[in-house]
């Protein structure tokens, strides 16, 4: 892990390493690294991690969901015609939705295959989740003290998240919980 997640896990005593994708498997196999965080079941399966890593820990608290990003220099953006801006906006939106849909489709059968090949699912304990949450909040606060722009953006995201969770708890969480409970029932 690198970036924000790497800073967070270092607070938990982990020493994050950034490796090229082709170097991860041999490093894990040789014991040079103890664990790996990659993309998700579909991509983990493609790299063969299940052959050398017995446990699959979840949830990926450092990455609650996949998000694609498109960064464009503001001056260059403003120099584009409105129609090109609209095309880029629509294309970026479509690419993000397609990526999420692709993984929503490919990850469930990949997870089943990983388990069939001996991978054991393990949930992070509540203690680990709480320590990770606390370390993340500390990290974001530290970065915010040094970077006012980060703080402004982060504060805005947290306010949106907190407001949204109130709705998601009423709608999505209760519906998803019910649907999971009903699995296997006719």
C-alpha positions in Angstrom: 0.0 0.0 0.0 1.1 3.5 -0.7 -0.5 6.9 -0.4 -3.0 7.6 2.3 -3.5 4.0 3.2 0.3 3.5 3.5 0.5 6.4 5.9 -2.4 5.0 7.9 -1.2 1.4 8.2 2.3 2.7 9.2 0.6 4.1 12.3 -0.6 0.6 13.1 3.0 -0.8 13.0 2.9 -2.0 9.4 5.8 -1.2 7.1 4.2 -0.5 3.7 6.0 -1.5 0.5 5.2 -0.4 -3.0 6.1 -3.0 -5.5 5.6 -3.4 -9.2 2.7 -5.8 -9.9 5.1 -8.5 -11.4 7.2 -8.4 -8.2 4.4 -8.9 -5.7 3.9 -12.7 -6.1 7.6 -13.6 -5.9 8.1 -11.3 -2.9 5.1 -12.9 -1.1 6.2 -16.4 -2.1 9.8 -15.8 -0.8 8.5 -14.2 2.4 10.1 -10.8 1.5 6.7 -9.4 2.3 4.1 -10.8 4.7 0.9 -9.8 3.0 -0.4 -8.1 -0.1 -3.2 -5.6 -0.8 -4.2 -5.6 -4.5 -7.4 -4.8 -6.2 -10.1 -7.4 -5.4 -10.9 -11.1 -5.9 -10.9 -11.1 -9.7 -7.5 -9.5 -10.0 -6.1 -11.3 -7.0 -7.1 -14.6 -8.6 -5.4 -13.6 -11.9 -2.1 -13.0 -10.1 -2.4 -16.4 -8.3 -2.2 -15.1 -4.8 -4.4 -17.9 -3.6 -1.6 -20.3 -4.4 0.6 -18.8 -1.7 -1.7 -16.8 0.6 -4.1 -18.9 2.7 -6.2 -16.1 4.2 -8.3 -13.3 2.5 -9.0 -10.5 5.0 -11.9 -8.2 4.6 -13.3 -5.5 4.5 -10.8 -3.4 2.7 -11.4 -0.5 5.1 -8.7 1.6 3.3 -10.7 1.5 0.1 -14.4 1.4 0.6 -15.1 1.3 -3.1 -13.4 1.6 -6.4 -13.3 5.1 -7.9 -11.7 6.1 -11.2 -10.3 9.6 -11.4 -9.6 12.0 -14.3 -7.4 14.9 -13.6 -7.1 17.8 -16.1 -5.2 21.0 -15.8 -7.8 23.7 -15.1 -6.2 26.1 -17.7 -6.3 23.4 -20.4 -9.9 22.4 -19.3 -11.0 26.0 -19.6 -9.4 26.2 -23.1 -11.7 23.4 -24.3 -15.0 24.0 -26.1 -18.1 23.3 -24.1 -18.9 20.3 -26.3 -15.4 18.8 -25.6 -15.9 19.4 -21.9 -19.2 17.6 -22.2 -17.7 14.7 -24.1 -14.9 14.3 -21.5 -17.3 14.5 -18.6 -19.6 11.9 -20.1 -16.7 9.6 -21.0 -15.2 9.8 -17.5 -18.6 9.1 -16.0 -19.1 6.2 -18.3 -15.6 4.7 -17.6 -16.2 4.9 -13.9 -19.6 3.2 -14.1 -18.3 0.5 -16.4 -15.3 -0.2 -14.1 -17.6 -0.6 -11.1 -20.1 -2.7 -13.0 -17.2 -4.9 -14.3 -15.9 -5.6 -10.8 -19.4 -6.1 -9.4 -19.9 -8.8 -12.1 -16.5 -10.4 -11.9 -15.6 -10.4 -8.2 -18.4 -12.7 -6.8 -17.5 -15.7 -9.0 -13.8 -15.1 -8.5 -14.4 -15.1 -4.7 -16.2 -18.4 -5.0 -13.2 -19.9 -7.0 -10.7 -18.6 -4.5 -12.6 -20.3 -1.7 -12.9 -23.5 -3.8 -9.1 -23.4 -4.1 -8.7 -23.3 -0.3 -8.6 -19.6 0.4 -10.2 -18.8 3.8 -12.1 -15.6 4.4 -11.3 -13.8 7.6 -12.9 -10.6 8.8 -10.8 -8.0 10.4 -11.7 -7.9 14.1 -13.6 -4.9 15.5 -10.5 -3.9 17.4 -8.5 -3.7 14.1 -11.3 -1.9 12.4 -11.5 0.7 15.2 -7.7 1.1 15.4 -7.6 1.6 11.6 -10.4 4.1 11.7 -8.7 6.1 14.5 -5.3 6.0 12.6 -7.0 7.2 9.4 -8.7 10.1 11.2 -5.3 11.1 12.8 -3.6 10.9 9.4 -6.2 13.1 7.7 -6.0 15.6 10.6 -2.2 15.7 10.4 -2.3 16.3 6.6 -5.1 18.9 7.0 -2.9 20.9 9.4 -0.2 21.2 6.8 -2.4 21.4 3.7 -5.4 23.8 3.9 -6.7 22.6 0.5 -6.7 19.0 1.7 -8.5 20.0 4.9 -11.2 21.9 2.9 -11.8 19.0 0.6 -11.7 16.4 3.3 -14.1 18.4 5.5 -16.5 18.6 2.6 -16.3 14.9 1.9 -16.8 14.0 5.6 -19.9 16.3 5.8 -21.3 14.7 2.6 -20.5 11.2 3.9 -22.1 11.8 7.3 -25.2 13.3 5.7 -25.4 10.4 3.2 -25.0 7.7 5.8 -28.2 8.9 7.4 -30.0 8.0 4.2 -28.0 4.9 3.3 -28.8 3.5 6.8 -32.5 3.9 6.1 -32.5 2.7 2.5 -29.4 0.8 1.2 -28.2 -0.8 4.5 -31.6 -2.1 5.6 -32.5 -3.4 2.1 -29.1 -5.1 1.6 -29.2 -6.6 5.0 -32.7 -8.0 4.3 -31.6 -9.3 0.9 -28.6 -11.1 2.4 -30.9 -12.6 5.1 -33.2 -13.9 2.3 -30.5 -15.6 0.3 -31.3 -19.2 -0.4 -35.0 -18.8 0.5 -37.6 -19.5 -2.2 
